[in-house]
Amino acid sequence: MATTESTTTRPGERQAALAELLPPVTRRRPRIGLVSGGLGTYWPQFPGLLPQLKESAAYVAERLGQLDAEVTDAGFVSDAQEGAAAAERLRRADCDLIVLFLTTYLTSSMVLPIAQRTHTPVLVVDLQPSERMDHASFDTGAWLAYCSQCSVPEVGNVFRRAGIPFRSVSGWLRQESAWRRVERWVQAAHVRAALRHARHGLMGHVYPGMLDVQTDPTLLSATFGSHVEVLEFDDLRQRVEKVTESETRERVALARGLFSVDGSVVDEDFAWGATVSVALDRLVEDFQLDSLAYYHRGLDGELHERLGAGMILGASLLTARGVPAAGEFELRTSIAQLASQSIGAGGSFTEIQALNFEDGVVEMGHDGPAHLALSSRDPLLRGLGVYHGKRGWGVSVEFDVRPGPVTLLGLGQDADGSLSFVTSEGTVVPGPVLEIGNTTSRVDFGRDPGEWVDAWSATGVGHHWSLAVGRHGADFGAAASLLGIDHREA
């Protein structure tokens, strides 16, 4: 990857530099509701039991409070009436996930109203006090503190009969593997919160002939609760006209601090991309956008073609700040990128580029905007006289994703219109990549590349998706559960 102005930083240093130069956007944190409970009939029979159970409930509340979420603790319930009161409190809290902590046996009548009235996904958690009972010394009261699992099948049965999805984590109170499973559901709540409250920008028109990328905005509102803001390139044009020369110079300087700049970059094109970038920031702010998908074909260098061609720098900077952008009008992929962003895994616009059967890897990436934090080195700005498959010219972003585990996340769609999360986990491995102004990854999926393509394509995913760093298939699977959609793996 030849450059004329090149610096090299480690990924952690790059992320720190990005955060300093591009302050990330802040969003509403997920809201977790907590209600603990046990059967009140036991309290007068075994006076020492309730205090012990409340200590466990306090520990669960403390652990949940250490996660990146807002926690509403509805307290401890002992009968159906108290369960109904807790349900009303949690309904008002507008939670993204409710945790039902079963401290001992309780009746399903105590918790069914919580799931029904809040209209919120529920996670049943039963964590006994320690790894095992001391059989020689335990009496009935001591045993009951270990009896929470007894009601888990009952709750599961009643939820199924009521048409409510059932999820549970069983273990013991300080079992870290159990808490990692709880944390996975909280991660999933991050995705649900991000999509439930998101405003997705959709600017321009669909790339002609790409039938797979066409998406019904009403379907997204119905499935996730998201809002799709339909924009025109004139909304961007009007803001470009108001960008000052000093603002353009500042944005060029910012870009030079983040990118290596190849000798192929033409100053005029660099300045135009910087101007469009400033205007994009204002567009996002004015419409309060959480993501952006765009495309405009244009003709013979007219203004709207130049606007579309000038998007890559600004869209990459937006993505780095936490407002993912995708070209080719790829609304579903910008949503997948937002889901990836919400769990801190990046999320870059990606498609298949080629297969390397000698090395056993799938080469994938895309032209256009990219997530700068994923680069293995300082990202490069390269000047292109032509954008393949598109009209226009200008500066483009080029890098290879840093080696390590990655997860693909795409949104599939079936004949009945229903959406699904589609994931595949692999590993980015180093090796030769093209120097054509694209992002690139060499991903090893642990199988023949052709067989992987066949399995991936059979899931119903489109030809674009989000590439996230880390192993997150289970996280996205849990998020699909909270969102009420299918999860498919390849």
PLY file of the C-alpha trace (Angstrom):
ply
format ascii 1.0
element vertex 490
property float x
property float y
property float z
element edge 489
property int vertex1
property int vertex2
end_header
0.00 0.00 0.00
2.17 2.87 -1.26
1.68 6.31 0.24
3.37 9.68 0.05
2.43 10.80 3.56
2.44 7.75 5.80
2.33 7.12 9.52
1.68 3.90 11.38
-0.19 3.58 14.66
-1.40 0.58 16.62
-5.18 -0.10 16.67
-5.58 1.08 20.28
-3.70 4.30 19.56
-5.77 4.84 16.43
-9.03 4.44 18.32
-7.84 6.95 20.92
-6.88 9.39 18.16
-10.26 8.90 16.49
-12.06 9.56 19.76
-10.04 12.74 20.27
-10.42 14.12 16.75
-13.92 12.75 16.15
-15.88 12.74 19.43
-18.31 9.80 19.26
-22.02 10.46 19.28
-23.91 9.64 22.46
-27.13 7.68 22.43
-29.72 6.52 24.91
-28.33 3.64 26.94
-30.40 0.46 27.12
-32.85 0.30 29.99
-32.84 -2.88 32.04
-35.72 -3.64 34.38
-35.11 -5.89 37.38
-37.62 -7.63 39.60
-36.72 -10.29 42.15
-39.15 -12.64 43.80
-40.05 -15.71 45.82
-43.16 -17.33 47.26
-44.37 -15.31 50.25
-45.89 -18.37 51.91
-42.37 -19.32 53.00
-41.55 -16.13 54.93
-43.45 -16.85 58.19
-42.49 -20.51 58.01
-38.74 -19.85 57.69
-37.91 -16.40 59.16
-34.27 -16.41 58.05
-35.01 -17.14 54.40
-36.23 -13.78 53.09
-33.24 -11.76 54.38
-30.88 -14.24 52.69
-32.77 -14.02 49.40
-32.80 -10.22 49.51
-29.01 -10.26 49.92
-28.78 -12.28 46.71
-31.17 -9.86 44.99
-28.98 -6.93 46.09
-25.93 -8.66 44.58
-27.74 -9.17 41.27
-28.78 -5.51 41.23
-25.19 -4.49 41.94
-23.80 -6.62 39.09
-26.37 -5.31 36.63
-25.56 -1.78 37.72
-21.93 -2.31 36.72
-22.94 -2.87 33.10
-23.41 -0.07 30.57
-27.15 0.29 31.08
-29.78 2.14 33.07
-31.27 -0.23 35.64
-34.76 0.16 37.13
-35.11 -2.09 40.18
-38.78 -2.81 40.82
-37.94 -4.53 44.10
-38.83 -7.90 45.60
-42.25 -9.47 45.00
-43.87 -12.16 47.15
-47.28 -12.68 45.55
-49.28 -12.04 42.38
-50.51 -8.63 43.52
-46.97 -7.40 44.09
-45.97 -8.86 40.73
-48.70 -6.84 39.02
-47.52 -3.66 40.78
-43.95 -4.32 39.62
-45.24 -4.85 36.09
-46.83 -1.40 36.10
-43.66 0.25 37.31
-41.58 -1.47 34.66
-44.14 -0.63 31.99
-43.67 3.05 32.76
-39.87 2.64 32.67
-39.97 1.68 28.95
-37.32 -1.01 29.32
-35.41 -2.79 26.56
-35.01 -5.95 28.64
-36.51 -7.16 31.92
-34.57 -9.49 34.20
-36.69 -11.72 36.44
-34.47 -12.96 39.25
-35.98 -16.08 40.81
-34.53 -16.40 44.30
-36.54 -19.48 45.32
-39.65 -21.19 44.07
-42.44 -18.82 43.04
-45.67 -19.32 41.15
-45.92 -18.36 37.52
-48.91 -16.13 38.32
-46.44 -13.76 39.99
-44.38 -13.15 36.86
-46.69 -13.66 33.88
-48.22 -10.15 34.24
-44.72 -8.66 34.10
-44.12 -10.16 30.68
-47.64 -9.44 29.44
-48.14 -5.86 30.58
-44.72 -4.45 29.85
-44.59 -5.75 26.26
-40.84 -6.12 26.82
-38.56 -9.14 26.29
-37.93 -11.01 29.54
-34.86 -12.91 30.74
-35.41 -15.36 33.60
-32.34 -15.61 35.84
-32.01 -18.18 38.63
-28.72 -18.16 40.50
-28.52 -20.29 43.62
-26.28 -18.99 46.44
-23.30 -21.29 45.83
-22.09 -24.22 43.76
-23.82 -26.82 45.92
-25.75 -27.36 49.15
-24.19 -28.60 52.37
-26.43 -31.62 52.72
-25.28 -32.55 56.20
-26.20 -29.23 57.78
-29.06 -27.88 55.63
-32.63 -27.78 56.88
-35.70 -27.01 54.78
-35.27 -23.27 55.02
-31.67 -23.45 53.83
-32.64 -25.74 50.97
-35.34 -23.34 49.74
-32.66 -20.76 48.96
-31.40 -23.27 46.35
-34.84 -24.06 44.93
-35.21 -21.32 42.33
-34.67 -23.78 39.46
-37.85 -25.55 40.46
-40.00 -22.80 38.96
-38.01 -22.30 35.75
-39.82 -25.06 33.81
-43.14 -23.76 35.15
-42.42 -20.24 33.91
-41.19 -21.63 30.59
-44.39 -23.62 30.13
-46.67 -20.73 30.96
-44.75 -18.29 28.77
-45.01 -20.69 25.83
-48.75 -21.13 26.39
-49.11 -17.35 26.53
-47.13 -16.88 23.29
-44.22 -15.19 25.09
-40.63 -16.04 24.10
-38.76 -17.72 26.96
-35.09 -17.10 27.78
-33.20 -18.14 30.90
-29.81 -18.22 32.57
-29.36 -20.78 35.34
-26.31 -21.05 37.56
-24.98 -19.89 40.91
-24.66 -16.39 42.24
-20.96 -15.69 41.66
-20.47 -18.00 38.68
-18.69 -15.84 36.11
-19.69 -18.05 33.18
-23.34 -17.49 34.12
-22.76 -13.75 34.35
-21.17 -13.75 30.92
-24.42 -15.22 29.61
-26.39 -12.51 31.41
-24.07 -9.88 29.96
-24.71 -11.29 26.48
-28.40 -10.50 26.90
-27.55 -6.99 28.09
-25.40 -6.61 24.97
-28.42 -7.71 22.97
-30.45 -5.03 24.74
-27.94 -2.49 23.41
-28.85 -3.58 19.88
-32.58 -3.49 20.61
-32.32 -0.03 22.15
-30.26 1.30 19.24
-32.67 0.02 16.59
-35.86 0.77 18.53
-35.02 4.46 18.80
-32.99 4.92 15.60
-33.58 7.47 12.86
-32.21 6.10 9.59
-31.46 8.51 6.78
-32.22 7.30 3.25
-30.94 9.73 0.61
-31.16 9.52 -3.15
-32.43 6.47 -5.02
-31.78 2.75 -5.27
-28.91 1.52 -7.43
-30.67 0.41 -10.65
-31.09 -3.34 -10.89
-30.05 -4.22 -7.32
-33.28 -5.92 -6.35
-31.87 -7.34 -3.12
-31.17 -3.93 -1.56
-34.69 -2.59 -2.01
-36.25 -2.26 1.43
-39.72 -1.29 2.63
-39.23 1.50 5.21
-42.57 0.66 6.82
-41.32 -2.87 7.44
-38.39 -1.48 9.42
-40.68 0.66 11.55
-42.98 -2.31 12.14
-40.13 -4.72 12.95
-37.76 -2.58 15.00
-39.64 0.61 15.84
-37.10 2.61 13.79
-37.92 5.74 11.81
-36.73 6.15 8.23
-36.16 9.77 7.22
-36.41 10.10 3.43
-33.92 12.69 2.18
-32.98 14.20 -1.16
-29.53 15.13 -2.39
-30.84 18.67 -2.50
-30.95 18.53 1.29
-27.20 17.98 1.13
-26.66 20.47 -1.72
-28.26 23.28 0.26
-25.89 22.63 3.18
-22.82 22.32 0.94
-23.53 25.81 -0.41
-23.22 27.20 3.12
-19.84 25.65 3.98
-17.12 28.29 4.26
-13.58 28.06 2.92
-12.19 28.08 6.46
-14.44 25.15 7.41
-13.19 23.24 4.37
-9.56 23.91 5.31
-10.22 22.71 8.87
-11.77 19.50 7.60
-8.82 18.89 5.26
-6.47 19.32 8.22
-8.58 16.91 10.28
-8.43 14.33 7.49
-4.66 14.67 7.22
-4.45 13.87 10.92
-6.43 10.65 10.44
-5.32 9.39 7.02
-2.19 8.80 5.05
-2.62 10.74 1.82
-1.56 9.10 -1.42
0.11 11.10 -4.16
-2.83 10.34 -6.43
-5.11 12.65 -4.42
-5.93 15.85 -6.30
-6.14 18.90 -4.02
-9.38 20.09 -5.61
-11.03 16.69 -5.06
-9.72 16.57 -1.49
-11.23 19.98 -0.77
-14.54 18.96 -2.33
-14.72 15.82 -0.19
-13.95 17.93 2.89
-16.69 20.41 1.99
-19.23 17.65 1.53
-18.07 16.17 4.85
-18.85 19.37 6.74
-22.27 19.51 5.09
-22.92 15.84 5.93
-22.28 16.55 9.61
-24.91 19.29 9.49
-27.35 17.07 7.65
-26.99 14.38 10.30
-27.38 16.93 13.09
-30.37 18.69 11.54
-32.27 15.44 10.94
-30.92 13.73 14.10
-29.80 10.70 12.10
-28.33 7.53 13.60
-27.38 6.02 10.23
-27.31 6.99 6.56
-27.72 5.05 3.32
-27.32 6.90 0.04
-26.84 6.70 -3.71
-27.22 8.99 -6.72
-26.27 8.03 -10.24
-25.83 11.48 -11.80
-24.66 12.38 -15.29
-21.72 14.12 -16.97
-20.30 15.76 -13.86
-23.43 17.69 -12.90
-23.73 18.85 -9.28
-25.70 15.93 -7.90
-23.22 13.48 -9.40
-20.40 15.44 -7.76
-22.24 15.35 -4.43
-22.64 11.58 -4.61
-19.00 11.13 -5.60
-17.84 13.41 -2.79
-19.49 11.42 0.00
-16.78 8.89 0.84
-14.57 10.98 3.12
-17.43 12.47 5.11
-19.35 9.20 5.32
-16.24 7.44 6.66
-15.76 10.13 9.30
-19.42 9.79 10.30
-19.05 6.02 10.58
-16.00 6.46 12.80
-18.05 8.71 15.10
-20.81 6.12 15.44
-23.18 7.18 12.63
-22.68 4.34 10.13
-23.00 5.15 6.45
-23.47 2.82 3.50
-23.49 3.54 -0.21
-25.68 2.02 -2.93
-28.84 2.91 -0.97
-28.15 -0.02 1.36
-30.57 0.73 4.18
-30.54 -2.78 5.66
-26.75 -2.79 5.77
-26.56 0.60 7.49
-28.90 -0.89 10.11
-26.59 -3.90 10.50
-23.69 -1.49 10.90
-25.59 0.37 13.61
-26.25 -2.91 15.41
-22.51 -3.65 15.25
-21.68 -0.15 16.50
-24.07 -0.49 19.44
-21.99 -3.30 20.99
-18.67 -1.61 20.30
-17.67 -3.92 17.45
-17.27 -1.40 14.65
-19.17 -2.36 11.53
-17.91 -1.59 8.02
-19.75 -1.78 4.67
-18.69 -5.07 3.03
-19.30 -7.47 0.13
-17.42 -10.39 -1.48
-14.53 -9.36 -3.75
-12.91 -12.68 -4.72
-11.97 -16.13 -3.46
-8.42 -17.32 -2.83
-8.45 -21.11 -2.90
-4.69 -21.42 -2.36
-4.82 -19.53 0.96
-8.33 -20.70 1.82
-9.72 -17.19 2.33
-12.62 -15.07 1.14
-11.49 -11.61 0.09
-14.14 -9.05 0.96
-14.55 -5.32 1.35
-16.15 -2.42 -0.53
-15.50 0.89 -2.17
-16.93 3.93 -0.46
-17.28 4.67 3.26
-15.57 2.47 5.83
-15.10 2.20 9.58
-11.68 3.72 10.22
-11.15 2.07 13.62
-10.99 -1.36 11.96
-7.89 -0.60 9.89
-4.67 -2.52 10.48
-2.69 0.65 9.75
-3.42 4.31 9.18
-6.18 4.39 6.55
-5.22 5.76 3.16
-6.92 8.39 1.04
-6.45 7.49 -2.62
-7.47 9.56 -5.60
-9.58 7.77 -8.20
-10.36 9.03 -11.68
-13.26 6.60 -11.89
-15.45 4.81 -9.34
-16.05 1.32 -10.70
-19.72 0.72 -11.41
-20.58 4.32 -10.51
-20.26 7.73 -12.05
-17.98 10.42 -10.74
-14.46 10.64 -9.34
-12.64 11.87 -6.26
-11.01 10.61 -3.07
-11.64 7.14 -1.72
-10.69 5.30 1.48
-8.38 2.29 1.37
-7.22 -0.05 4.14
-7.08 -3.68 5.17
-8.92 -4.77 8.31
-6.63 -5.69 11.21
-5.99 -9.43 11.70
-8.11 -11.27 14.23
-11.61 -12.62 14.77
-14.49 -10.95 12.93
-18.23 -11.42 12.64
-20.37 -10.68 9.61
-23.87 -9.37 10.26
-26.40 -8.97 7.47
-30.16 -8.50 7.34
-31.90 -11.21 5.35
-35.48 -11.11 4.10
-37.90 -13.91 3.27
-40.83 -14.29 0.89
-43.29 -13.18 3.58
-41.25 -10.00 4.12
-39.89 -11.01 7.52
-36.38 -9.91 8.39
-33.61 -11.97 9.95
-30.15 -11.47 11.41
-27.60 -13.49 9.43
-24.14 -14.03 10.92
-20.90 -15.81 10.21
-17.72 -15.83 12.29
-14.27 -15.95 10.75
-10.73 -14.70 11.18
-8.98 -11.97 9.21
-5.52 -13.17 8.20
-2.71 -11.06 6.72
-1.71 -11.30 3.09
-1.71 -9.42 -0.22
-4.62 -7.09 -0.97
-5.58 -4.89 -3.89
-4.54 -1.22 -3.91
-7.59 0.22 -5.66
-9.13 2.56 -3.10
-11.24 -0.09 -1.35
-11.32 -1.60 2.11
-10.22 -5.22 2.06
-10.29 -8.22 4.40
-8.91 -11.72 3.89
-11.28 -13.83 5.97
-10.69 -17.48 6.84
-13.97 -19.21 7.73
-12.30 -22.54 8.42
-13.68 -24.22 5.32
-13.41 -24.21 1.55
-14.14 -20.63 0.39
-16.59 -21.82 -2.25
-18.52 -23.91 0.26
-18.73 -20.90 2.57
-20.13 -18.72 -0.23
-22.79 -21.34 -0.95
-23.83 -21.59 2.71
-23.80 -17.81 3.23
-25.83 -17.12 0.10
-28.48 -19.67 1.06
-29.39 -17.74 4.22
-31.29 -14.99 2.43
-28.70 -12.30 3.16
-28.21 -9.62 0.51
-24.89 -8.98 -1.21
-23.83 -6.38 1.37
-23.34 -6.68 5.13
-21.56 -5.27 8.15
-18.12 -6.54 9.15
-17.53 -6.30 12.90
-14.43 -7.15 14.91
-14.59 -9.91 17.52
-16.72 -13.01 18.01
-20.31 -11.77 18.23
-22.49 -14.41 16.59
-24.08 -15.30 19.93
-24.56 -11.61 20.80
-26.39 -10.97 17.51
-28.37 -14.17 17.99
-29.54 -12.91 21.39
-30.36 -9.53 19.85
-32.47 -11.26 17.19
-34.39 -12.99 19.98
-35.11 -9.66 21.70
-36.12 -8.12 18.38
-38.45 -11.03 17.55
-36.72 -12.04 14.32
-34.90 -15.16 13.15
-31.16 -15.69 13.49
-29.30 -17.70 10.85
-25.67 -18.75 10.83
-23.35 -19.77 8.02
0 1
1 2
2 3
3 4
4 5
5 6
6 7
7 8
8 9
9 10
10 11
11 12
12 13
13 14
14 15
15 16
16 17
17 18
18 19
19 20
20 21
21 22
22 23
23 24
24 25
25 26
26 27
27 28
28 29
29 30
30 31
31 32
32 33
33 34
34 35
35 36
36 37
37 38
38 39
39 40
40 41
41 42
42 43
43 44
44 45
45 46
46 47
47 48
48 49
49 50
50 51
51 52
52 53
53 54
54 55
55 56
56 57
57 58
58 59
59 60
60 61
61 62
62 63
63 64
64 65
65 66
66 67
67 68
68 69
69 70
70 71
71 72
72 73
73 74
74 75
75 76
76 77
77 78
78 79
79 80
80 81
81 82
82 83
83 84
84 85
85 86
86 87
87 88
88 89
89 90
90 91
91 92
92 93
93 94
94 95
95 96
96 97
97 98
98 99
99 100
100 101
101 102
102 103
103 104
104 105
105 106
106 107
107 108
108 109
109 110
110 111
111 112
112 113
113 114
114 115
115 116
116 117
117 118
118 119
119 120
120 121
121 122
122 123
123 124
124 125
125 126
126 127
127 128
128 129
129 130
130 131
131 132
132 133
133 134
134 135
135 136
136 137
137 138
138 139
139 140
140 141
141 142
142 143
143 144
144 145
145 146
146 147
147 148
148 149
149 150
150 151
151 152
152 153
153 154
154 155
155 156
156 157
157 158
158 159
159 160
160 161
161 162
162 163
163 164
164 165
165 166
166 167
167 168
168 169
169 170
170 171
171 172
172 173
173 174
174 175
175 176
176 177
177 178
178 179
179 180
180 181
181 182
182 183
183 184
184 185
185 186
186 187
187 188
188 189
189 190
190 191
191 192
192 193
193 194
194 195
195 196
196 197
197 198
198 199
199 200
200 201
201 202
202 203
203 204
204 205
205 206
206 207
207 208
208 209
209 210
210 211
211 212
212 213
213 214
214 215
215 216
216 217
217 218
218 219
219 220
220 221
221 222
222 223
223 224
224 225
225 226
226 227
227 228
228 229
229 230
230 231
231 232
232 233
233 234
234 235
235 236
236 237
237 238
238 239
239 240
240 241
241 242
242 243
243 244
244 245
245 246
246 247
247 248
248 249
249 250
250 251
251 252
252 253
253 254
254 255
255 256
256 257
257 258
258 259
259 260
260 261
261 262
262 263
263 264
264 265
265 266
266 267
267 268
268 269
269 270
270 271
271 272
272 273
273 274
274 275
275 276
276 277
277 278
278 279
279 280
280 281
281 282
282 283
283 284
284 285
285 286
286 287
287 288
288 289
289 290
290 291
291 292
292 293
293 294
294 295
295 296
296 297
297 298
298 299
299 300
300 301
301 302
302 303
303 304
304 305
305 306
306 307
307 308
308 309
309 310
310 311
311 312
312 313
313 314
314 315
315 316
316 317
317 318
318 319
319 320
320 321
321 322
322 323
323 324
324 325
325 326
326 327
327 328
328 329
329 330
330 331
331 332
332 333
333 334
334 335
335 336
336 337
337 338
338 339
339 340
340 341
341 342
342 343
343 344
344 345
345 346
346 347
347 348
348 349
349 350
350 351
351 352
352 353
353 354
354 355
355 356
356 357
357 358
358 359
359 360
360 361
361 362
362 363
363 364
364 365
365 366
366 367
367 368
368 369
369 370
370 371
371 372
372 373
373 374
374 375
375 376
376 377
377 378
378 379
379 380
380 381
381 382
382 383
383 384
384 385
385 386
386 387
387 388
388 389
389 390
390 391
391 392
392 393
393 394
394 395
395 396
396 397
397 398
398 399
399 400
400 401
401 402
402 403
403 404
404 405
405 406
406 407
407 408
408 409
409 410
410 411
411 412
412 413
413 414
414 415
415 416
416 417
417 418
418 419
419 420
420 421
421 422
422 423
423 424
424 425
425 426
426 427
427 428
428 429
429 430
430 431
431 432
432 433
433 434
434 435
435 436
436 437
437 438
438 439
439 440
440 441
441 442
442 443
443 444
444 445
445 446
446 447
447 448
448 449
449 450
450 451
451 452
452 453
453 454
454 455
455 456
456 457
457 458
458 459
459 460
460 461
461 462
462 463
463 464
464 465
465 466
466 467
467 468
468 469
469 470
470 471
471 472
472 473
473 474
474 475
475 476
476 477
477 478
478 479
479 480
480 481
481 482
482 483
483 484
484 485
485 486
486 487
487 488
488 489
